[in-house]
Amino acid sequence: MRTRIKICGITRAEDAAVAVAAGADALGLIFFPQSQRAVDLTQATAVAKEAPPMVDLVGVFVDPSEAEITRVLESIPLTALQFHGSEPAAECDRGGLPYIKAIRMREGIDTDRLAVAYPNAGAFLLDTYHADAVGGTGIAFDWHRAKLELPVPVILAGGLDANNVADALDQSGAWAVDVSTGVEVEPGRKCHEKMKAFCEAVCVWDTQAGDRPIIGKTA
């Protein structure tokens, strides 16, 4: 089994091309105006052209209106949606595409009820909780908390980079990893060498994992 890689906060076509060549399985486009990594439709279109078949284009939204989602989908060939706010299941379902529900891992969150609260989620992305930010903090949480028995895959985010992703996978058993800050020169501008190093580190971990049982992995 192979760990999937999503590189999020892509704003430039040249960064997308390097991410794909390095082995990324998914590119994240952020449609949240308050984010330092937000893209407009022109930027998103340029990035989308660098995504070949079998590489997912994931649109990241934070408590969007239906009109916001529709506007993006009319122009950008997204293959999945990611909801990073406080959206209830009904609002996630209305996008009409497979979706990832991001969960900020604050203390006391009932992870046992995630599958009940979001029965149609294709995956859950677990990220660091921060009172003043909804993602992209570059801060890690306790990766052991991500080792969950859920009916859908777990994606690990928050403070990952090439130097710690192996430890993160050891502790979490996540099916996929999501990186943004850890492969940047500055918000929205990716470092090509860091992206290559991150993907290589995941590949090495997969190779060395061998037949070790990994909770939460699916074929």
C-alpha positions in Angstrom: 0.0 0.0 0.0 1.2 3.5 -0.9 0.7 6.7 1.1 -1.1 9.3 -1.0 0.3 12.8 -1.1 -1.7 16.1 -1.4 0.2 19.3 -1.9 -2.1 22.2 -0.9 -2.1 25.9 -1.4 -0.8 25.7 -5.0 -1.1 29.2 -6.6 1.3 28.9 -9.6 1.3 26.7 -12.7 5.1 26.1 -12.4 4.7 24.8 -8.8 1.9 22.5 -9.9 4.0 21.0 -12.6 6.9 20.3 -10.2 4.5 18.8 -7.6 3.1 16.4 -10.2 6.5 15.4 -11.4 7.6 14.8 -7.8 4.8 12.4 -7.3 1.9 14.3 -5.8 -1.5 12.5 -6.1 -3.5 15.7 -5.5 -3.2 19.5 -5.8 -5.1 21.7 -3.4 -6.6 25.0 -4.7 -7.8 27.3 -1.9 -10.9 29.3 -2.7 -11.1 31.2 0.7 -10.3 34.9 0.2 -8.9 35.4 3.6 -6.2 32.8 3.0 -2.7 33.9 2.0 -2.8 31.0 -0.5 -6.1 31.9 -2.1 -6.4 31.7 -5.9 -8.7 33.4 -8.3 -10.2 31.7 -11.3 -7.4 32.7 -13.6 -4.7 31.3 -11.3 -6.8 28.1 -10.7 -7.2 27.6 -14.5 -3.4 27.8 -15.0 -2.8 25.3 -12.2 -5.5 22.9 -13.5 -3.8 22.7 -16.9 -0.8 21.1 -15.2 -2.8 18.3 -13.6 -2.8 15.2 -15.8 -5.4 12.4 -15.5 -5.2 10.5 -12.3 -4.0 13.6 -10.3 -6.8 15.1 -8.3 -7.7 18.8 -8.2 -9.1 19.5 -4.8 -11.0 22.7 -4.2 -10.7 23.9 -0.6 -13.5 26.0 0.8 -14.4 27.4 4.2 -18.1 27.8 4.9 -18.9 28.7 1.3 -22.2 29.6 -0.2 -23.7 27.3 -2.8 -23.1 30.1 -5.3 -19.4 30.2 -4.5 -19.0 26.5 -5.2 -21.0 26.7 -8.4 -19.0 29.7 -9.7 -15.8 27.7 -9.3 -17.1 24.4 -10.7 -18.3 26.2 -13.8 -14.7 27.1 -14.6 -12.4 24.7 -12.9 -12.5 20.9 -13.4 -12.2 20.0 -9.8 -12.4 16.3 -8.9 -13.1 16.7 -5.2 -14.0 19.3 -2.6 -12.5 19.9 0.8 -14.5 21.7 3.4 -12.4 23.3 6.1 -14.9 25.2 8.1 -17.9 24.4 10.3 -20.1 23.1 7.4 -22.7 20.5 8.4 -23.1 17.4 6.3 -25.9 18.7 4.2 -23.8 21.6 3.0 -20.9 19.3 2.1 -23.2 17.0 0.2 -24.7 19.7 -2.0 -21.4 20.2 -3.9 -22.1 17.2 -6.1 -18.5 15.9 -5.9 -16.7 13.5 -3.5 -15.6 15.5 -0.5 -13.0 15.6 2.2 -14.1 17.0 5.6 -11.3 18.7 7.5 -11.4 18.4 11.2 -9.4 20.8 13.4 -8.2 18.6 16.3 -9.2 20.7 19.3 -9.2 19.2 22.7 -12.3 17.2 23.5 -13.4 16.6 19.9 -15.5 13.4 19.6 -13.7 11.7 16.7 -15.8 8.6 17.2 -18.8 10.5 15.8 -17.2 11.8 12.7 -18.6 9.0 10.4 -22.0 9.6 11.9 -21.9 13.3 11.5 -20.6 13.1 7.9 -21.8 9.8 6.5 -21.0 10.7 2.9 -17.5 12.0 3.5 -14.9 10.3 1.3 -12.1 11.0 3.8 -11.4 13.0 6.9 -8.5 15.4 7.0 -7.2 16.0 10.5 -5.4 19.3 11.0 -4.1 21.3 13.9 -6.5 23.5 15.8 -5.7 27.1 16.0 -8.1 29.7 17.4 -7.3 32.3 14.8 -6.7 30.2 11.7 -8.4 27.4 9.8 -5.3 25.9 8.3 -1.9 26.5 6.9 -0.4 27.2 10.4 2.7 25.1 10.0 2.0 23.7 13.5 1.7 20.0 14.2 -0.6 18.3 16.7 -0.2 15.0 18.5 -0.1 12.6 15.6 -1.1 9.6 17.8 -4.6 11.2 17.9 -4.9 10.6 14.2 -4.7 6.8 14.6 -8.5 6.2 14.2 -10.7 3.3 13.1 -12.9 5.0 10.5 -14.8 3.6 7.5 -13.0 6.0 5.2 -9.4 7.1 4.9 -7.6 9.6 7.2 -5.5 12.3 5.8 -2.9 13.9 8.1 -2.1 17.6 7.9 -0.5 20.2 10.1 3.2 21.0 10.4 4.5 18.3 8.1 7.7 18.5 6.2 10.3 16.2 4.7 12.1 15.8 8.0 9.1 14.7 10.1 6.7 13.0 7.8 8.1 9.6 8.5 7.6 10.0 12.2 4.1 11.4 11.5 3.2 8.3 9.5 4.7 6.0 12.1 2.5 7.5 14.8 -0.7 8.1 12.9 -0.9 5.3 10.3 -2.6 7.9 8.0 -3.7 6.8 4.5 -2.5 10.2 3.1 -0.6 13.3 4.0 -1.3 16.9 3.2 1.4 19.5 3.1 1.5 23.2 2.4 3.7 25.4 4.7 6.3 22.7 5.0 7.2 23.0 1.3 7.0 26.7 0.8 9.4 29.6 0.3 6.6 31.9 1.4 2.8 31.5 1.6 1.5 30.5 -1.8 5.0 30.1 -3.4 6.3 26.5 -3.2 9.9 25.5 -3.0 10.6 23.0 -5.7 13.3 21.2 -3.8 11.2 20.9 -0.7 8.3 19.4 -2.6 10.7 16.8 -4.2 12.2 16.0 -0.8 8.8 15.6 0.8 7.5 13.2 -1.8 10.8 11.3 -1.7 10.6 11.0 2.1 7.1 9.6 1.9 8.2 7.1 -0.8 11.1 6.0 1.4 8.8 5.5 4.3 6.5 3.4 2.2 9.4 1.2 1.0 10.7 0.7 4.6 7.2 0.1 6.1 7.1 -3.3 4.4 4.4 -5.6 5.8 4.0 -3.6 9.0 0.2 -3.3 9.8 -1.0 0.2 9.4 -4.3 1.3 11.0 -6.6 3.2 8.7 -4.8 2.2 5.4 -6.9 0.9 2.5 -5.7 -0.4 -0.8 
